[in-house]
Amino acid sequence: MRLLWLLLLPGLLHGQFDVLITHGRIVDGTGNPWFYGDVGIRGDSIAAIGKLDGATARETLDARGKVVAPGFIDIHSHGRRGIFDVPTAENYLREGVTTFIEGPDGSSPIPLAPFFAKLSATPISVNVASFVGHGAIRTEVMGLVNRKSTPQELEKMKDIARQAMLDGAVGLSTGLFYVPGNYADTEEVIEIAKVVGALGGFHESHMRDETDHILDSVRETIRIGEEGGLPTQVTHHKVIGKANWGQSVATLKLVEEARARGVDVTIDQYPYTASSTGIAALFPQWSQAGGRTALIERLDAPASRDKIRNEIIGNIREGRGGGDPKNIVIVSCPFDAALAGKSLADLTMARGVAVTIESAADTAIALQRKGACSAVYHAIGEEDIGRIMRSPYTMIASDGDIPLFGKAAPHPRSYGTFARVLGVYVRERHVLTLEEAVRKMSGMPAARLKFGDRGILRPGMKADVVVFDAATVADKSTFDQPHQYSVGFEDVLVNGKLVVKAGKVTAERPGRVLYGPGKK
Ligand SMILES: [Zn+2]
């Protein structure tokens, strides 16, 4: 019986495919130069690549003049809520993303198993994987207290991390900038990282500081990898605040030196001059200890209020605010949908006071008292973006999510990151070659994630494939008009199924949960 199959197999290989993509320029995700070829897909996998003249298929896509590449992998995503509201993840499909990795910045569901089970039971269009978040683990064990962990607490955190790796996390994310990650010392993170590293995971860090202490933060990220015995990654690498622009020369040097002495450190990045996070990011971390009620108590006490206000003023002047309240624009506020798209300057003016950095700090305090607003912060230099992008150690990641189309005023990175790199940084500015850009979106993150069967176009690999027009691919989403899909992606396949066909999202939902190397 087996022999019969072996005899039949070569015939099958040349004959019938489920999908055949013909005459494309194949950019295979390794960084190799493009070459002409056909891609034959059978079931969920790539069966053949080459000159497949005479082959037949249930579906043939003519990719003449187009690029055929591996589906993109977004290694830093906040799509875990959105995927249940928008199971097509259309913003992602239309920029070529076929897999996203959740649980970044120290935040993830705990435990992970129910989240994976819920995802598996939901028909979705893209693949999903997840980190386990250090901040979530710490909250589970200690709440939001501002102190070192005890040895007993640390043991509990390690147990949770170990279980998450066995459940299939890809690694450990930290958000040492955020509460409660900020309350942890480096040693705590290293001890948890050791557990994750032993099970094959890596560490990705939203660093403690991305402004004037950025070099210390990069050193800390490297140290976690070096002493934790696992690969480590500076996530959404950027330099915030005009006074700090240019520091990427030094941060990249630290990364190179670390690699030279044997530390496996890499970077990811999104291609925009603005960041996006909670309004709370303007507040000192000490003021957020104990959570919301405790913060409001501190704002009610004049002495601590003045201290908080002064630190917010400093952050608007030199840090995330880019020196001008106009640079801080509301994404959404849970208590008032009408605030979306308004700047801190607009909202200060609306209070009937002259706009200064000081009065804008008062506006931020007033907002934070009412609820957890999020905002876009314009304070990143273009030169740093190009320099970081050119580093051979940098991959592309959106840090975006899956927005409800038309709702709120989200950062355009959710809709445009991958198309923007291809349109602006490859075609217009020649910062990267097409092959390098594709590698940074596919082969490189796949290697980081130890996804041995994705990220590269080769026979035997899972058929996550994108077909796009390199001459027209472009991001359309802007800060003013964010709800616009990217253009240029004609066909997108996930696990061999067409989720976008001739530019239209189909009814297929072939997305899967992808598990990390420790999965039992
Ligand atoms: Zn982050």
Boltz pocket constraint, residues with backbone or C-beta under 6 A from the ligand:
constraints:
  - pocket:
      binder: B
      contacts: [[A, 104], [A, 105], [A, 206], [A, 236], [A, 399]]
      max_distance: 6.0
